[in-house]
Amino acid sequence: MWLTLSIASAVIFGAAGWFMKVSQMKGGSIAVLLIWLYIVGTLGFGVHTIMEGSWQQLAVFQVWISGLLIGIGSAFGNYLFMKALGTGPASLTSPLSNANIVLVILMGTFIYHEPLGFMQFISIALLLIATVLIAQRRDNRSITSYWWFVYIAAAIVMFAIRNGGLKVTAEFGYASAPVLFVAYLLSILFFAPAAVREQQILRKNTRIAQSSYAIATNAQKVGLRYGLISGICSYGGLQLYAVALQDGPANLVAPIFATNGLLVSVLSILVYKERLSRMQTAAFICLLVGLVCIRISLHD
């Protein structure tokens, strides 16, 4: 069951990444998109918490501490990732950010003593290779600042806190929904100031050229629209990932979840007519073979 949930979490969370890409292609506001992504996610996890009856855990101090740490990992990870994209090539930044999965795998193997047989080791290696190859495209822009190394290293740590933190809270016996509710709720506080400043600037500049004002207003509308959709997918993907971690080994669930970027690649090819590179073709092959190896290892 956890294998099916892991694959579903990667697909749904990948859909969130896809709608964020669509927003970017349409000139949507990043600040507005992120604030609404976290608002919708907060509502989703809040309703989920009430429906499953785990809302009482919100009275536990450790849940808020865990949610705070995971929220920091999520919000600062996204922020640092965007900063890294501004100072270095996307073809290098994107796959490196997924290196956080290695830390989660090591945690599952050495801290929680999850078994790692030969076939599982091969599976993890193939999935990691697929993750690295996903975003490999020709990108002539080089690293423009040494801060890029700081941004990408910090982003890896932050994403590892988000992804690995859910495994830790599951081992402590806390339900994932209240923890993620707190994480997304606190993440709103991080992006809210930027969204408010953008709105204030837009109101102060109502006397600017009509065309420029229309573009700025449209950017906010696009960001809002795709932020709502991305929030739903982000909630669904992370919730399934958290459930899969409760039932399955983190050293296998995590690398499957990390392949969520493949959906973005597929839809980019179909919708924006982007060509599938040789490396991306290799990524698909590695993904399929890796999943098959996992399936075989479950019957060993």
Stockholm file with secondary structure:
# STOCKHOLM 1.0

chainA/1-300         MWLTLSIASAVIFGAAGWFMKVSQMKGGSIAVLLIWLYIVGTLGFGVHTIMEGSWQQLAVFQVWISGLLIGIGSAFGNYLFMKALGTGPASLTSPLSNANIVLVILMGTFIYHEPLGFMQFISIALLLIATVLIAQRRDNRSITSYWWFVYIAAAIVMFAIRNGGLKVTAEFGYASAPVLFVAYLLSILFFAPAAVREQQILRKNTRIAQSSYAIATNAQKVGLRYGLISGICSYGGLQLYAVALQDGPANLVAPIFATNGLLVSVLSILVYKERLSRMQTAAFICLLVGLVCIRISLHD
#=GR chainA/1-300 SS CHHHHHHHHHHHHHHHHHHHHHHHHTTCCHHHHHHHHHHHHHHHHHHHHHHHTCGGGGGCHHHHHHHHHHHHHHHHHHHHHHHHHHHSCHHHHHHHHTTHHHHHHHIIIIISCCCCCHHHHHHHHHHHHHHHHHTCCCCCCCCCCTHHHHHHHHHHHHHHHHHHHHHHHHHTTCCHHHHHHHHHHHHHHHHHHHHHHHHHHHHHTTTSCHHHHHHHHHHHHHHHHHHHHHHHHHHHHHHHHHHHHHHSCHHHHHHHHGGGHHHHHHHHHHHSCCCCCHHHHHHHHHHHHHHHHHHHHTTC
#=GC SS_cons         CHHHHHHHHHHHHHHHHHHHHHHHHTTCCHHHHHHHHHHHHHHHHHHHHHHHTCGGGGGCHHHHHHHHHHHHHHHHHHHHHHHHHHHSCHHHHHHHHTTHHHHHHHIIIIISCCCCCHHHHHHHHHHHHHHHHHTCCCCCCCCCCTHHHHHHHHHHHHHHHHHHHHHHHHHTTCCHHHHHHHHHHHHHHHHHHHHHHHHHHHHHTTTSCHHHHHHHHHHHHHHHHHHHHHHHHHHHHHHHHHHHHHHSCHHHHHHHHGGGHHHHHHHHHHHSCCCCCHHHHHHHHHHHHHHHHHHHHTTC
//
